[in-house]
């Protein structure tokens, strides 16, 4: 049995924790909401209330220092899956809040039994000026969240006290989460010919499981399904399938040709995507 801590039991972290428990692991899970502690416990997850701070040395005043220590206690693996809402710039300090939180978390990891870290990142770390993207492509983010993710990735990868694997997920989809629901009925949508780069929740969990089971550490993996129809083709058909108002695209809008390659995941992990879910 492996003891694993998951920082952030949200849309991905919660079902991931349940899957890892099903496979015989012991899982500590964190949440920032007291109301969710009972939900985690009822799912067999050891619940912890953990709120990271972007202010150095502020854990004691928030009363969370002990919680973080206990959350990491005796765990061999830490999975960091913090929601995107934490990746904002603090307007009062102009500090990169998400990066500062990771920076302040690292000393706790160093003092714990954790020797393996899996950091959930995003393909937003790559710029839109690339056509075909592999793990060898240089990160050149266009967005603030992408910039902060790259900095956070580097902080973890450069630390010699533990081994870090980065998983950069494409657009996240699942039964209760699909971008077509937000695009339905909208007009003049841009990038009609741009290829999609999506990843289903089931594949997110499957890939993380494969990394842990095969001990693939000190690696970077791009995770997007090898399924890249155009935005217009895919979302139009998906809207029809779900009986939604069809979205309308404009051919005059900029077209991005970015394709995220999944070759490394398919070869190094021998992973097969669940394409019927898309």
C-alpha positions in Angstrom: 0.0 0.0 0.0 1.3 3.4 -1.0 0.3 6.5 1.0 -0.5 9.5 -1.3 -1.4 13.1 -0.5 -3.6 15.0 -3.0 -3.5 18.7 -2.6 -6.8 19.9 -4.1 -9.6 17.4 -4.1 -11.7 19.1 -6.7 -13.1 18.1 -10.1 -10.0 15.9 -10.8 -8.5 15.4 -7.4 -11.7 13.9 -5.8 -12.4 11.1 -8.3 -8.6 10.5 -8.6 -8.4 10.0 -4.8 -11.4 7.5 -4.9 -9.7 5.6 -7.8 -6.4 5.3 -5.9 -8.2 4.1 -2.8 -9.9 1.4 -4.9 -6.5 0.2 -6.0 -5.4 -0.2 -2.4 -3.7 3.0 -1.6 -4.2 5.2 1.4 -5.0 8.8 0.4 -4.9 12.1 2.3 -7.0 14.7 0.6 -7.1 18.5 1.1 -9.8 21.0 0.7 -10.2 24.7 1.5 -13.8 24.2 2.5 -14.8 22.9 6.0 -18.1 21.8 4.5 -16.3 19.4 2.2 -14.3 17.6 4.9 -17.2 15.2 5.6 -17.6 14.5 1.9 -14.0 13.5 1.7 -14.2 11.3 4.8 -17.3 9.5 3.5 -15.4 8.7 0.4 -12.7 7.0 2.4 -10.3 9.9 2.0 -8.3 11.2 5.0 -9.6 14.8 5.0 -7.4 17.9 5.8 -8.3 21.6 5.7 -5.4 23.2 3.9 -5.2 26.8 2.6 -2.0 27.9 1.1 -0.7 31.4 1.6 1.2 33.6 -0.8 2.6 35.5 2.2 5.9 34.0 3.5 5.7 32.8 7.1 1.9 33.4 7.2 1.0 29.7 7.8 1.3 30.0 11.6 -1.1 33.0 11.8 -3.6 31.2 9.7 -3.3 28.1 11.9 -2.7 25.9 8.9 1.0 25.0 9.4 0.2 21.9 11.5 -2.5 20.9 9.0 0.0 20.9 6.2 2.5 18.9 8.2 -0.2 16.3 9.1 -1.5 16.3 5.5 2.0 15.3 4.2 2.9 13.0 7.1 4.2 9.6 6.0 3.1 10.1 2.4 5.5 8.9 -0.3 3.8 10.8 -3.1 2.3 14.3 -3.3 -0.1 15.2 -6.2 -0.6 19.0 -6.6 -3.8 19.8 -8.3 -4.8 23.4 -7.3 -7.7 25.1 -9.1 -7.0 27.7 -11.7 -8.6 30.4 -9.6 -5.5 30.5 -7.4 -3.3 31.5 -10.4 -4.0 35.2 -10.2 -1.7 38.1 -9.6 -2.3 39.8 -6.3 -3.1 43.4 -7.3 -2.0 44.8 -3.9 1.5 43.3 -4.0 2.0 42.6 -7.7 3.3 39.2 -6.7 2.4 36.1 -8.6 0.1 34.5 -6.0 0.1 31.0 -7.3 3.9 30.9 -7.6 4.3 32.3 -4.1 2.0 29.6 -2.7 4.0 26.8 -4.3 7.2 28.5 -3.1 5.9 28.6 0.5 4.7 24.9 0.3 8.1 23.6 -0.8 9.8 23.8 2.7 6.9 21.6 4.1 7.5 19.0 1.3 11.3 19.1 2.1 10.7 18.3 5.7 8.2 15.5 5.0 8.6 11.9 3.8 7.5 12.9 0.3 10.1 11.9 -2.3 7.8 12.0 -5.4 5.7 15.0 -6.6 3.3 15.0 -9.5 2.3 18.5 -10.5 -0.9 19.0 -12.6 -0.1 21.7 -15.1 -1.6 22.8 -18.5 -0.8 23.0 -22.1 -1.4 26.7 -21.8 2.4 26.9 -21.0 2.9 26.7 -24.8 2.3 29.7 -27.0 -0.2 29.7 -29.9 2.6 30.4 -32.4 3.5 26.7 -32.5 1.9 24.2 -34.9 3.0 20.9 -33.5 3.9 20.6 -29.8 5.9 17.9 -28.1 7.5 17.9 -24.6 10.6 19.2 -26.3 8.8 22.4 -27.4 9.9 25.4 -25.4 7.3 26.9 -23.0 6.3 30.3 -24.2 2.9 31.1 -22.5 0.7 33.9 -23.7 -1.5 34.0 -20.5 -0.8 35.0 -16.9 -1.9 31.6 -15.7 0.5 29.9 -18.1 3.4 32.1 -17.0 2.8 31.2 -13.4 2.5 27.6 -14.1 5.9 27.6 -15.8 7.5 29.3 -12.8 5.8 26.8 -10.4 6.9 23.9 -12.6 10.5 25.1 -12.4 10.5 25.6 -8.7 9.5 22.0 -8.2 11.7 20.4 -10.9 14.8 22.2 -9.7 14.4 21.0 -6.1 16.8 18.2 -5.3 14.9 17.0 -2.3 12.3 15.2 -4.3 11.6 14.0 -7.9 8.9 15.8 -9.8 6.9 14.8 -12.8 4.8 17.4 -14.7 1.6 16.5 -16.5 0.3 19.3 -18.8 -3.3 18.6 -19.5 -5.2 20.0 -22.5 -8.8 21.3 -22.3 -10.6 19.3 -19.5 -13.8 17.6 -20.3 -16.1 15.1 -18.5 -19.8 14.2 -18.1 -20.5 17.4 -16.2 -17.9 19.6 -17.9 -17.8 20.3 -21.6 -17.0 23.6 -23.5 -19.8 23.1 -26.0 -22.3 24.0 -23.3 -20.7 27.5 -23.2 -20.4 27.8 -26.9 -23.9 26.6 -27.8 -25.9 29.4 -29.6 -23.0 31.8 -29.8 -22.0 33.5 -33.0 -18.8 34.8 -34.7 -16.7 32.3 -32.8 -13.0 32.5 -33.7 -10.6 29.8 -34.9 -13.0 27.6 -36.7 -10.2 25.5 -38.3 -8.1 25.3 -35.2 -7.7 21.7 -34.0 -9.1 20.7 -30.6 -6.7 19.5 -27.8 -9.0 17.9 -25.2 -8.5 15.4 -22.4 -11.3 13.5 -20.7 -11.5 13.1 -16.9 -11.1 9.3 -17.3 -7.9 9.7 -19.2 -6.6 12.3 -16.7 -7.0 9.7 -14.0 -5.7 6.9 -16.1 -2.5 8.8 -17.0 -1.8 9.8 -13.5 -2.3 6.2 -12.4 0.1 4.9 -15.1 2.8 7.4 -14.0 2.5 6.2 -10.4 2.3 2.5 -11.2 5.3 2.7 -13.6 7.3 5.1 -11.4 7.9 7.6 -14.2 9.4 10.5 -12.3 11.5 13.4 -13.4 9.4 13.5 -16.6 7.2 16.0 -18.5 4.1 14.6 -20.2 1.7 16.5 -22.5 -1.7 15.0 -22.1 -4.2 15.6 -24.9 -6.1 12.9 -26.7 -4.8 12.0 -30.2 -8.1 13.3 -31.7 -7.9 16.7 -33.4 -10.8 17.6 -35.6 -11.4 21.3 -36.2 -13.2 23.4 -33.6 -16.1 24.0 -36.0 -16.5 20.4 -36.9 -16.2 19.0 -33.4 -18.4 21.5 -31.5 -21.1 21.6 -34.2 -21.4 17.8 -34.0 -21.3 17.8 -30.2 -24.0 20.4 -30.1 -26.2 18.2 -32.3 -25.5 15.2 -30.2 -26.6 17.1 -27.0 -29.6 18.8 -28.7 -28.0 22.2 -28.1 -28.3 25.3 -30.3 -25.5 25.1 -32.9 -22.6 27.5 -32.4 -21.6 29.7 -35.4 -18.0 30.3 -36.4 -16.5 33.1 -38.3 -13.9 32.3 -41.0 -12.6 35.8 -40.7 -11.3 35.2 -37.2 -7.7 34.2 -36.5 -6.9 30.5 -36.9 -4.5 28.8 -34.6 -3.0 25.5 -35.8 -1.7 24.2 -32.5 -1.7 20.4 -32.0 -0.6 18.8 -28.8 1.2 15.5 -29.5 0.4 12.6 -27.2 3.1 10.4 -28.6 5.2 10.3 -25.5 2.3 9.2 -23.3 1.4 6.5 -25.8 5.0 5.2 -26.1 6.6 5.8 -22.7 3.5 4.9 -20.7 2.0 2.5 -23.3 -1.2 4.3 -22.5 -4.4 3.9 -24.7 -6.8 6.8 -24.7 -10.5 6.2 -24.1 -11.5 7.9 -27.4 -15.1 6.7 -27.2 -15.6 9.3 -24.4 -14.9 12.2 -26.7 
